[in-house]
Amino acid sequence: MGVTKRFTILHSNDLHGDFLAEQTPDAQDALGGLALLSGYINKVKAEEGAENVLYLVAGDMVQGSVIDSEFKGASTIDMMNYIAPDAVGLGNHEIDYGLPHLLFLEKIASFPIVNANLYIKPFDKRLMRPYLILHRQGMDILVTGILTEKVMDAIALDSIIGTFVTLKAAAEEVGVICNAHKDNDIDLTIIVSHIGFESDVELAKLCDPAWGVDMIIGGHSHTVMEQPVEVNGILITQAGTGSNQIGRFDITVDDDTNAIVDWAWRLVPIDSDTVEPDQGMLAHISAFKDPVDRKYNAILTHFAEKLTHPQREVETTLGDLLADALADYCQCDVMLLGAGSVRVKEMGSVVTLGDFTACFPYDDSVTRYTVSGALLKRMFARFMRNANRDGEGECYQVNSSVRATHDDASDALASLAVGGQDAHDDDLYTVGLQGYHAANAKAYLDVTPEELTAGGQPKVVTTSAQEVLREWLREHPKELRRVEGRLVYR
């Protein structure tokens, strides 16, 4: 064994604008939030020496809070500038405010954002910085990033931007970067990915051991792990979602073999029992929080009781309500509301404007299409299939006129009724789709754009689903929903 050096690698993923600490049930302690997270990172740097500590973020810093939505991600970037991560990978939600805005956010970031497989296709140029080499303790650490295929969904209408989206192509991109820098005597190679845990495992299998990849720090699937897994000699880990915890690797690297010779990992809770909050970060958060609070504390509506959305793969009471509201306004037989559009697990009974904005941060158009019963059945069969219900698939909530049953044993749609009548292949039905889902209908619903429009001229019924929902909620106080068998899996 040659010269060895010890490093601590801290990592987060899917922070989703989780700026503020939560209170524990007894209100004695705080949990999560960027002030406590920053305090923990500072504590580790003081204990281990700043030169020996890396902080990496595996995508989806933005989206998921009122503050982030109000400032369109700029608040998140500014707060991350305060924390100063060593490298950040792109996630699919970094594209949510549009590609030009992503480039704006990159410009205001004072930390490096790395991605190897997002390309400007006509010019064969990578859009972002593809890799970073950090020099620490006389060792060279290469960090590169790989993005989920779902980024293509967010920019589906932009024909000049593309990615090497297959895992095989993504692995080859990693190989290009690793091979190009072998002469630099890279001691440690880390991929910050945003493709989900299962895809990370497949990516590791595709990596040539000669490339020297040591570690994949992932995101997107919000996986909480007891310990990393090792696949093809590569350690794979993830740290759940939000700022309530942080992953911590303590590793020893051999300078001669350029390999990790010893490691320990743990998921560290970020709470007031673990660390004191960073007071500077608290002040920094207040500069964004205070004006947002003044605007968003107004009461929008009351529900009869709290509504929930614990899991997007199944029918939920909150999903039912929002799908009903859009179906009511759009006057459609079937409303397919993207379940991932609902970003909170519960809301109510008192609902402020801030609560609603955090719940439904994505603004998008809604278009009404006319489709045959046969096509409608194919759409339901596609999103209700077994493989789609894995935490990474694109699922839907539906309005009250729909009853759909999926048989898991045969992995087939067993029945579909609309308005109390079985759907017949030759009958016509109106279907509401958000613009994002219409643009990706082939992947999500197994329907081509041509098939969507074959039944008649589509109509854009609103350019802002968010505005429609906000107005509907104001006009419909004391609403109540129960899970009633709109989507059944048996």
C-alpha positions as CSV (number, residue, x, y, z in Angstrom):
1,M,0.0,0.0,0.0
2,G,1.3,3.5,-0.9
3,V,0.5,6.8,0.6
4,T,-3.1,7.0,1.8
5,K,-5.3,10.0,2.5
6,R,-8.6,10.2,4.4
7,F,-11.5,12.2,3.1
8,T,-15.1,12.8,4.3
9,I,-17.6,13.1,1.5
10,L,-21.0,14.6,2.5
11,H,-23.8,14.4,0.0
12,S,-27.4,15.4,-0.5
13,N,-29.9,14.9,-3.3
14,D,-33.4,16.1,-4.2
15,L,-33.3,19.1,-1.7
16,H,-36.3,20.6,-3.6
17,G,-36.0,24.0,-2.0
18,D,-36.3,22.6,1.5
19,F,-35.0,25.7,3.2
20,L,-36.9,25.8,6.5
21,A,-36.6,23.7,9.6
22,E,-39.6,21.7,10.7
23,Q,-40.6,21.5,14.3
24,T,-40.8,18.1,16.0
25,P,-44.2,17.1,17.4
26,D,-43.3,18.3,20.9
27,A,-42.0,21.6,19.4
28,Q,-38.8,21.3,21.4
29,D,-36.5,20.5,18.5
30,A,-36.0,21.5,14.9
31,L,-35.5,19.1,12.0
32,G,-33.8,19.9,8.7
33,G,-33.6,23.2,6.9
34,L,-30.6,24.8,5.3
35,A,-29.4,26.6,8.5
36,L,-29.0,23.3,10.3
37,L,-27.6,21.6,7.2
38,S,-25.0,24.4,6.8
39,G,-24.2,24.1,10.5
40,Y,-23.5,20.4,10.2
41,I,-21.2,20.9,7.1
42,N,-19.3,23.6,9.0
43,K,-19.0,21.3,12.0
44,V,-17.6,18.5,10.0
45,K,-15.1,20.8,8.3
46,A,-14.0,22.1,11.7
47,E,-13.5,18.5,13.0
48,E,-11.9,16.9,9.9
49,G,-10.2,19.9,8.3
50,A,-11.8,21.8,5.4
51,E,-9.2,20.4,3.0
52,N,-10.4,16.9,3.8
53,V,-14.2,17.4,3.3
54,L,-16.2,17.5,0.1
55,Y,-19.9,18.3,-0.1
56,L,-21.7,17.1,-3.3
57,V,-25.3,17.5,-4.4
58,A,-26.9,15.0,-6.8
59,G,-29.5,17.2,-8.5
60,D,-33.0,18.7,-7.9
61,M,-32.0,21.5,-5.7
62,V,-35.0,23.5,-6.9
63,Q,-38.8,23.1,-7.0
64,G,-40.9,22.1,-4.0
65,S,-41.2,25.2,-1.9
66,V,-43.0,28.5,-2.1
67,I,-39.8,30.5,-1.8
68,D,-38.2,28.6,-4.6
69,S,-41.3,29.1,-6.8
70,E,-41.5,32.8,-6.1
71,F,-37.9,33.4,-7.1
72,K,-37.8,30.8,-9.8
73,G,-34.9,29.0,-8.3
74,A,-32.7,32.0,-7.9
75,S,-33.3,31.9,-4.1
76,T,-32.1,28.3,-4.0
77,I,-29.0,29.0,-6.0
78,D,-28.2,32.0,-3.7
79,M,-28.6,29.9,-0.6
80,M,-26.4,27.1,-2.1
81,N,-23.8,29.8,-2.9
82,Y,-23.7,30.4,0.9
83,I,-23.1,26.7,1.6
84,A,-20.7,26.5,-1.3
85,P,-20.9,22.8,-2.4
86,D,-17.8,21.4,-4.1
87,A,-19.8,20.1,-7.1
88,V,-23.5,19.8,-8.0
89,G,-25.1,17.6,-10.6
90,L,-28.1,18.6,-12.6
91,G,-31.5,17.0,-11.9
92,N,-34.6,17.0,-14.1
93,H,-36.3,19.8,-12.0
94,E,-33.4,22.2,-12.7
95,I,-35.0,22.4,-16.2
96,D,-38.5,23.2,-14.9
97,Y,-38.2,27.0,-15.3
98,G,-37.0,26.5,-18.9
99,L,-33.7,26.0,-20.5
100,P,-32.8,29.7,-20.8
101,H,-33.5,30.1,-17.1
102,L,-31.3,27.1,-16.3
103,L,-28.4,28.9,-18.0
104,F,-29.3,32.0,-16.0
105,L,-29.2,30.0,-12.8
106,E,-25.8,28.5,-13.7
107,K,-24.4,32.0,-14.2
108,I,-25.4,33.1,-10.7
109,A,-24.1,29.9,-9.1
110,S,-20.7,30.4,-7.6
111,F,-20.3,26.6,-7.3
112,P,-19.6,24.2,-10.2
113,I,-22.5,22.4,-11.9
114,V,-21.4,19.3,-13.8
115,N,-23.2,17.3,-16.4
116,A,-21.7,15.1,-19.1
117,N,-24.6,14.1,-21.3
118,L,-26.8,17.2,-22.0
119,Y,-25.9,18.3,-25.5
120,I,-26.7,21.1,-28.0
121,K,-27.3,18.6,-30.8
122,P,-26.5,20.6,-34.0
123,F,-23.1,21.6,-32.7
124,D,-22.2,18.5,-30.7
125,K,-21.4,20.7,-27.7
126,R,-22.1,19.8,-24.1
127,L,-24.4,22.4,-22.5
128,M,-22.8,22.3,-19.1
129,R,-19.4,21.7,-17.6
130,P,-18.8,18.0,-18.1
131,Y,-16.4,17.3,-15.2
132,L,-14.4,18.9,-12.4
133,I,-11.0,17.9,-11.0
134,L,-10.6,18.8,-7.4
135,H,-7.1,18.9,-5.9
136,R,-7.0,17.9,-2.3
137,Q,-4.2,16.8,-0.1
138,G,-2.0,16.2,-3.1
139,M,-4.7,13.9,-4.7
140,D,-6.8,14.5,-7.7
141,I,-10.6,13.8,-7.5
142,L,-12.7,13.8,-10.7
143,V,-16.4,14.5,-10.4
144,T,-18.7,14.1,-13.4
145,G,-22.5,14.1,-13.7
146,I,-25.2,12.1,-15.5
147,L,-28.8,13.3,-15.8
148,T,-32.0,11.2,-15.9
149,E,-33.8,10.6,-19.1
150,K,-36.7,12.7,-17.7
151,V,-34.8,15.9,-18.6
152,M,-35.9,15.2,-22.2
153,D,-39.5,15.4,-21.0
154,A,-39.1,18.9,-19.7
155,I,-37.5,20.1,-22.9
156,A,-39.5,17.9,-25.3
157,L,-40.4,20.9,-27.5
158,D,-36.9,22.1,-27.9
159,S,-35.5,20.3,-30.9
160,I,-31.9,21.4,-30.6
161,I,-31.2,20.1,-27.1
162,G,-30.7,16.4,-26.4
163,T,-28.9,13.9,-24.2
164,F,-27.3,10.6,-24.6
165,V,-30.2,9.2,-22.7
166,T,-29.8,5.5,-22.6
167,L,-27.8,4.0,-19.8
168,K,-25.4,2.5,-22.3
169,A,-24.8,5.9,-23.9
170,A,-24.5,7.6,-20.5
171,A,-21.9,5.0,-19.4
172,E,-19.9,5.6,-22.6
173,E,-19.9,9.4,-21.9
174,V,-18.4,8.6,-18.4
175,G,-15.9,6.4,-20.2
176,V,-14.9,9.2,-22.5
177,I,-14.2,11.6,-19.6
178,C,-12.4,9.0,-17.5
179,N,-10.2,7.9,-20.4
180,A,-9.4,11.4,-21.4
181,H,-8.0,12.2,-18.0
182,K,-6.1,9.1,-17.1
183,D,-2.8,10.8,-17.6
184,N,-3.8,13.2,-14.8
185,D,-3.4,10.3,-12.4
186,I,-6.9,10.6,-11.0
187,D,-7.0,9.2,-7.5
188,L,-10.8,9.1,-7.0
189,T,-13.6,9.2,-9.5
190,I,-17.2,10.1,-8.5
191,I,-20.3,10.3,-10.6
192,V,-23.1,12.5,-9.3
193,S,-26.1,11.0,-11.0
194,H,-29.8,11.8,-11.2
195,I,-31.3,8.7,-12.7
196,G,-32.7,6.7,-9.8
197,F,-31.2,4.0,-7.7
198,E,-32.1,1.0,-9.9
199,S,-30.6,2.8,-12.9
200,D,-27.5,3.6,-10.9
201,V,-27.0,-0.1,-10.3
202,E,-27.3,-0.7,-14.1
203,L,-25.0,2.2,-14.8
204,A,-22.4,0.7,-12.5
205,K,-22.6,-2.7,-14.3
206,L,-21.9,-0.9,-17.6
207,C,-18.8,0.9,-16.4
208,D,-15.5,-0.6,-17.5
209,P,-13.4,-1.2,-14.3
210,A,-10.4,0.3,-16.3
211,W,-12.2,3.7,-16.2
212,G,-11.6,3.8,-12.4
213,V,-15.1,4.9,-11.3
214,D,-15.2,4.5,-7.5
215,M,-18.5,5.9,-6.4
216,I,-22.0,6.9,-7.7
217,I,-23.8,9.4,-5.5
218,G,-27.4,9.4,-6.8
219,G,-30.7,11.0,-6.7
220,H,-34.2,11.2,-8.3
221,S,-35.7,8.1,-6.7
222,H,-35.5,9.6,-3.2
223,T,-34.1,6.3,-1.9
224,V,-33.3,6.0,1.8
225,M,-30.5,3.5,2.3
226,E,-29.2,1.6,5.3
227,Q,-25.8,1.2,3.6
228,P,-24.4,1.7,0.1
229,V,-24.3,-1.2,-2.3
230,E,-21.2,-2.2,-4.2
231,V,-21.7,-3.1,-7.8
232,N,-18.8,-3.8,-10.2
233,G,-16.4,-2.4,-7.6
234,I,-18.4,0.9,-7.5
235,L,-20.1,2.1,-4.3
236,I,-23.6,3.4,-4.8
237,T,-25.6,5.5,-2.4
238,Q,-28.3,8.1,-2.0
239,A,-29.7,10.2,0.8
240,G,-33.5,10.2,0.6
241,T,-34.9,13.7,-0.1
242,G,-34.9,17.1,1.5
243,S,-32.6,18.5,4.1
244,N,-33.6,16.4,7.1
245,Q,-30.6,14.1,6.6
246,I,-27.3,14.0,4.8
247,G,-25.1,11.1,3.6
248,R,-21.6,10.8,5.1
249,F,-18.8,8.8,3.6
250,D,-15.5,8.5,5.5
251,I,-13.0,7.0,3.1
252,T,-9.3,6.2,2.8
253,V,-7.8,6.5,-0.7
254,D,-4.5,4.8,-1.8
255,D,-2.4,7.1,-4.0
256,D,-0.6,4.1,-5.6
257,T,-3.6,2.1,-6.6
258,N,-6.0,5.1,-7.0
259,A,-8.6,3.1,-5.1
260,I,-10.7,3.3,-1.9
261,V,-9.1,0.9,0.6
262,D,-11.4,1.6,3.5
263,W,-14.8,3.3,3.9
264,A,-17.7,3.8,6.3
265,W,-21.0,5.4,5.5
266,R,-24.0,6.6,7.5
267,L,-27.1,8.7,7.1
268,V,-26.8,11.6,9.5
269,P,-30.0,13.2,10.9
270,I,-29.9,17.0,10.5
271,D,-31.6,18.2,13.7
272,S,-31.1,20.4,16.7
273,D,-29.8,17.5,18.7
274,T,-27.0,17.0,16.1
275,V,-25.9,20.6,15.4
276,E,-26.5,24.2,16.0
277,P,-28.0,26.2,13.2
278,D,-25.7,28.5,11.1
279,Q,-26.9,32.0,12.2
280,G,-25.6,33.6,9.0
281,M,-27.7,31.2,6.9
282,L,-30.8,32.0,9.1
283,A,-30.4,35.6,8.2
284,H,-29.8,34.8,4.6
285,I,-33.1,32.7,4.5
286,S,-35.0,35.5,6.2
287,A,-34.2,37.9,3.3
288,F,-36.2,35.6,1.0
289,K,-38.7,34.3,3.5
290,D,-40.1,37.5,4.9
291,P,-41.5,39.0,1.7
292,V,-42.8,35.6,0.6
293,D,-44.6,35.2,4.0
294,R,-46.3,38.6,3.6
295,K,-47.6,37.6,0.2
296,Y,-48.5,34.0,0.7
297,N,-50.0,33.8,4.2
298,A,-53.5,34.9,2.9
299,I,-56.1,32.1,3.4
300,L,-57.2,30.7,0.1
301,T,-59.8,28.1,1.2
302,H,-60.8,25.6,3.9
303,F,-61.2,21.9,3.3
304,A,-63.7,19.9,5.4
305,E,-60.7,18.0,6.7
306,K,-57.0,17.5,5.8
307,L,-56.5,15.9,2.4
308,T,-53.5,13.7,1.6
309,H,-51.2,12.6,-1.2
310,P,-48.9,10.1,0.4
311,Q,-48.0,8.2,-2.8
312,R,-48.4,9.2,-6.4
313,E,-48.9,5.7,-7.8
314,V,-52.3,5.3,-6.2
315,E,-55.5,7.3,-5.9
316,T,-55.3,10.0,-3.2
317,T,-57.8,12.3,-1.7
318,L,-55.8,15.5,-2.6
319,G,-55.2,14.1,-6.1
320,D,-59.0,13.4,-6.4
321,L,-59.9,17.0,-5.5
322,L,-57.4,18.6,-7.9
323,A,-58.4,16.3,-10.8
324,D,-62.1,17.1,-10.1
325,A,-61.4,20.8,-10.1
326,L,-59.7,20.7,-13.5
327,A,-62.3,18.4,-15.0
328,D,-65.0,20.7,-13.8
329,Y,-63.4,23.8,-15.4
330,C,-62.2,22.0,-18.5
331,Q,-65.5,20.3,-19.1
332,C,-63.9,17.0,-20.0
333,D,-65.0,13.4,-19.5
334,V,-61.6,12.3,-18.2
335,M,-58.9,14.5,-16.5
336,L,-55.5,13.0,-16.3
337,L,-53.7,15.0,-13.7
338,G,-50.0,14.3,-13.5
339,A,-49.6,12.9,-10.0
340,G,-46.1,14.3,-9.7
341,S,-47.6,17.8,-10.1
342,V,-48.9,17.4,-6.5
343,R,-45.7,18.1,-4.5
344,V,-47.0,17.8,-0.9
345,K,-48.1,14.8,1.1
346,E,-51.0,16.6,2.8
347,M,-52.8,19.9,2.7
348,G,-55.5,21.6,4.8
349,S,-57.8,21.9,6.5
350,V,-56.9,25.6,6.3
351,V,-55.2,26.3,3.0
352,T,-53.1,29.4,2.5
353,L,-51.9,30.7,-0.9
354,G,-48.5,29.5,0.2
355,D,-49.8,26.0,0.9
356,F,-51.4,25.8,-2.5
357,T,-48.3,27.1,-4.3
358,A,-46.1,24.6,-2.5
359,C,-48.6,21.9,-3.4
360,F,-48.9,22.8,-7.1
361,P,-45.8,24.7,-8.1
362,Y,-45.9,23.9,-11.8
363,D,-47.8,26.2,-14.1
364,D,-48.8,24.7,-17.4
365,S,-51.6,24.7,-20.0
366,V,-54.4,22.2,-20.2
367,T,-55.6,21.0,-23.6
368,R,-58.8,19.0,-24.2
369,Y,-58.5,16.2,-26.7
370,T,-61.2,13.9,-28.2
371,V,-60.1,10.2,-28.3
372,S,-61.7,6.9,-28.9
373,G,-62.5,4.4,-26.2
374,A,-59.8,2.1,-27.6
375,L,-57.2,4.8,-27.3
376,L,-58.4,5.8,-23.8
377,K,-58.0,2.2,-22.7
378,R,-54.5,2.1,-24.1
379,M,-53.6,5.2,-22.2
380,F,-54.8,3.8,-18.9
381,A,-53.1,0.5,-19.5
382,R,-49.9,2.3,-20.0
383,F,-49.7,4.4,-16.9
384,M,-51.3,1.7,-14.6
385,R,-48.9,-1.1,-15.7
386,N,-46.8,-2.8,-13.0
387,A,-43.5,-1.5,-14.2
388,N,-44.6,2.1,-13.9
389,R,-45.4,1.9,-10.2
390,D,-41.8,1.9,-9.1
391,G,-41.4,5.4,-7.6
392,E,-39.9,6.7,-10.9
393,G,-42.8,6.3,-13.3
394,E,-45.2,9.0,-14.5
395,C,-48.5,8.3,-12.8
396,Y,-51.9,10.1,-12.8
397,Q,-54.8,11.1,-10.7
398,V,-58.3,11.1,-12.3
399,N,-61.6,12.8,-11.8
400,S,-64.7,11.3,-10.2
401,S,-66.4,10.0,-13.4
402,V,-63.6,7.5,-13.9
403,R,-63.4,3.9,-12.6
404,A,-60.3,2.0,-13.8
405,T,-59.2,-1.4,-12.6
406,H,-55.8,-3.0,-13.3
407,D,-55.1,-6.7,-12.9
408,D,-51.6,-7.0,-11.5
409,A,-51.3,-10.8,-12.1
410,S,-51.8,-10.4,-15.9
411,D,-50.4,-6.8,-15.9
412,A,-53.4,-5.7,-18.0
413,L,-56.2,-3.2,-17.7
414,A,-59.2,-5.2,-16.4
415,S,-61.9,-2.6,-16.8
416,L,-62.5,1.1,-17.6
417,A,-65.8,3.0,-17.0
418,V,-66.5,6.7,-17.6
419,G,-69.6,8.4,-16.3
420,G,-70.9,5.1,-15.0
421,Q,-70.8,3.3,-18.3
422,D,-68.1,0.9,-19.6
423,A,-65.8,2.5,-22.1
424,H,-66.4,1.1,-25.6
425,D,-63.7,1.1,-28.2
426,D,-65.7,3.1,-30.8
427,D,-67.1,5.7,-28.5
428,L,-65.5,9.2,-28.2
429,Y,-64.3,10.8,-24.9
430,T,-62.8,14.1,-24.1
431,V,-59.6,14.0,-22.2
432,G,-57.8,16.8,-20.4
433,L,-53.9,16.8,-20.4
434,Q,-51.4,19.2,-19.1
435,G,-49.0,20.5,-21.7
436,Y,-46.0,18.7,-20.3
437,H,-47.9,15.4,-20.5
438,A,-49.3,16.0,-23.9
439,A,-45.7,16.7,-25.2
440,N,-44.6,13.4,-23.7
441,A,-47.8,11.4,-24.5
442,K,-45.9,8.7,-26.4
443,A,-43.6,7.8,-23.5
444,Y,-46.2,8.3,-20.7
445,L,-49.5,7.2,-22.3
446,D,-48.4,5.2,-25.4
447,V,-50.2,7.6,-27.7
448,T,-48.6,9.5,-30.6
449,P,-49.4,13.2,-31.2
450,E,-51.2,12.2,-34.4
451,E,-53.4,9.8,-32.5
452,L,-54.2,12.5,-29.9
453,T,-55.5,14.8,-32.6
454,A,-57.1,12.3,-34.9
455,G,-60.5,12.6,-33.1
456,G,-60.9,16.3,-33.8
457,Q,-59.3,19.7,-33.2
458,P,-57.8,19.9,-29.7
459,K,-58.7,23.0,-27.6
460,V,-56.4,24.7,-25.2
461,V,-58.9,25.3,-22.4
462,T,-56.5,27.2,-20.2
463,T,-52.9,28.5,-20.4
464,S,-52.6,28.3,-16.6
465,A,-53.7,25.3,-14.6
466,Q,-52.4,26.9,-11.5
467,E,-54.7,30.0,-11.9
468,V,-57.7,27.7,-12.6
469,L,-57.1,25.6,-9.5
470,R,-56.6,28.7,-7.4
471,E,-59.9,30.2,-8.5
472,W,-61.8,26.9,-8.2
473,L,-60.5,26.4,-4.6
474,R,-61.6,30.0,-3.7
475,E,-65.1,29.3,-5.0
476,H,-65.5,25.8,-3.4
477,P,-64.9,25.9,0.4
478,K,-65.4,22.9,2.7
479,E,-64.6,20.3,0.0
480,L,-64.1,16.7,1.1
481,R,-62.8,13.7,-0.7
482,R,-62.5,10.0,0.1
483,V,-60.6,7.4,-1.8
484,E,-63.4,5.8,-3.7
485,G,-62.0,3.3,-6.2
486,R,-61.2,5.6,-9.1
487,L,-57.9,3.7,-9.6
488,V,-57.9,0.1,-8.4
489,Y,-55.0,-2.4,-8.5
490,R,-55.8,-6.0,-7.7
